[in-house]
Amino acid sequence: MKKYIPHNSDFPLSQAIIYNDKYTMEISWIIWIDPNSNILEDWIKKQTERIMETIKETLEQIWWDMNNIVKSRIFLSNMWDYSDMNEVYGKYFSWKYPTRFAIEVSSLPLWALVEIECMAAWESINEV
């Protein structure tokens, strides 16, 4: 059971989430590198989209979806990219937004523009 307490803003995040679930999944930091070329996309929206798709695919391995995410941690190499990242990030959630924070850091691995890690929770898991 999860109870969402909405945030009083237009941002895609919840103020808080109360949950008492049997399983939690910590999804490690993710940057996205094209597996064919080993090159990063050079656009914040594309990097964010690729990261979110990877997170989605990770959750699908146990039949979960983006609504299982309860906390996201977003690291940006430049806070000027916040609104572009936020625009893409918000498309992956319904009104049940996870809690989250976003912070600017001095650099990210391989000079990525964005890195995201998150935690998901639910009462059961199923292997694909």
C-alpha positions as CSV (number, residue, x, y, z in Angstrom):
1,M,0.0,0.0,0.0
2,K,1.3,3.4,-0.9
3,K,-0.2,6.8,0.0
4,Y,0.9,9.8,-2.1
5,I,1.0,13.3,-0.7
6,P,1.0,15.6,-3.7
7,H,3.4,18.5,-4.1
8,N,1.9,22.0,-4.3
9,S,3.6,22.9,-7.6
10,D,3.5,22.0,-11.3
11,F,6.7,19.9,-10.9
12,P,6.5,16.1,-11.5
13,L,7.2,15.1,-7.9
14,S,5.3,14.1,-4.7
15,Q,5.9,15.9,-1.4
16,A,6.0,12.5,0.3
17,I,5.1,8.8,-0.1
18,I,4.1,6.5,2.7
19,Y,4.6,2.9,2.0
20,N,4.9,-0.4,3.7
21,D,5.9,-2.8,1.0
22,K,7.7,-6.1,1.2
23,Y,10.2,-5.5,-1.6
24,T,12.3,-2.5,-2.5
25,M,14.6,-2.1,-5.5
26,E,17.4,0.4,-5.6
27,I,18.3,1.2,-9.2
28,S,21.9,2.3,-9.4
29,W,23.1,5.5,-11.0
30,I,22.4,5.5,-14.6
31,I,24.0,7.5,-17.4
32,W,23.3,6.4,-20.9
33,I,25.9,5.5,-23.5
34,D,25.0,4.2,-26.9
35,P,26.1,0.5,-26.8
36,N,26.9,0.6,-30.5
37,S,29.2,3.6,-30.5
38,N,30.1,4.0,-26.8
39,I,29.3,7.7,-27.1
40,L,27.0,9.8,-25.0
41,E,24.2,11.7,-26.6
42,D,25.1,15.4,-26.4
43,W,21.6,16.7,-25.6
44,I,20.1,16.8,-22.1
45,K,16.6,15.7,-23.3
46,K,18.0,12.7,-25.2
47,Q,20.2,11.6,-22.3
48,T,17.2,11.9,-19.9
49,E,14.9,10.0,-22.2
50,R,17.5,7.2,-22.6
51,I,18.0,7.0,-18.8
52,M,14.3,6.9,-18.1
53,E,13.9,4.1,-20.7
54,T,16.6,2.1,-19.1
55,I,15.0,2.5,-15.7
56,K,11.7,1.4,-17.2
57,E,13.3,-1.7,-18.7
58,T,14.9,-2.5,-15.4
59,L,11.6,-2.4,-13.6
60,E,9.9,-4.5,-16.3
61,Q,12.3,-7.4,-15.5
62,I,10.1,-8.1,-12.4
63,W,6.8,-6.9,-13.9
64,W,6.9,-3.5,-12.2
65,D,6.5,-0.1,-13.9
66,M,7.4,3.5,-13.3
67,N,4.6,3.8,-10.8
68,N,6.6,1.6,-8.5
69,I,9.3,4.3,-8.1
70,V,9.1,6.1,-4.8
71,K,12.3,8.2,-4.8
72,S,14.5,9.6,-7.6
73,R,17.9,11.3,-7.2
74,I,18.9,13.4,-10.2
75,F,22.4,14.8,-10.7
76,L,22.9,17.5,-13.3
77,S,26.2,18.8,-14.6
78,N,24.5,22.2,-15.2
79,M,21.4,23.4,-13.4
80,W,20.5,25.4,-16.5
81,D,19.4,22.0,-17.9
82,Y,16.9,21.5,-15.2
83,S,13.7,22.5,-17.1
84,D,14.6,20.4,-20.2
85,M,15.4,17.4,-17.9
86,N,12.2,18.0,-16.0
87,E,10.1,18.1,-19.2
88,V,11.2,14.7,-20.3
89,Y,11.3,13.1,-16.7
90,G,7.6,14.2,-16.1
91,K,6.4,12.3,-19.2
92,Y,7.3,9.0,-17.5
93,F,4.9,9.3,-14.6
94,S,1.2,9.7,-14.0
95,W,0.0,12.0,-11.1
96,K,1.6,9.5,-8.7
97,Y,5.0,11.2,-8.9
98,P,7.9,9.9,-6.8
99,T,9.6,12.1,-4.3
100,R,12.9,13.4,-5.7
101,F,15.7,15.8,-5.6
102,A,17.9,17.4,-8.2
103,I,21.3,18.8,-7.6
104,E,24.1,20.3,-9.7
105,V,27.4,18.5,-9.4
106,S,30.8,19.6,-10.7
107,S,31.1,16.6,-13.1
108,L,29.6,13.3,-13.9
109,P,31.1,10.1,-15.3
110,L,32.2,10.4,-18.9
111,W,31.1,14.0,-18.8
112,A,27.4,13.1,-18.9
113,L,24.9,15.9,-18.5
114,V,22.5,14.0,-16.2
115,E,22.6,10.9,-14.0
116,I,19.6,9.4,-12.2
117,E,19.2,6.8,-9.5
118,C,16.0,5.7,-7.9
119,M,14.2,3.4,-5.5
120,A,11.1,1.4,-6.3
121,A,8.8,-0.5,-4.0
122,W,5.9,-3.0,-4.1
123,E,4.4,-5.9,-2.3
124,S,5.5,-8.6,-4.7
125,I,8.0,-9.4,-7.5
126,N,7.7,-11.6,-10.5
127,E,10.5,-12.7,-12.7
128,V,10.1,-12.4,-16.4
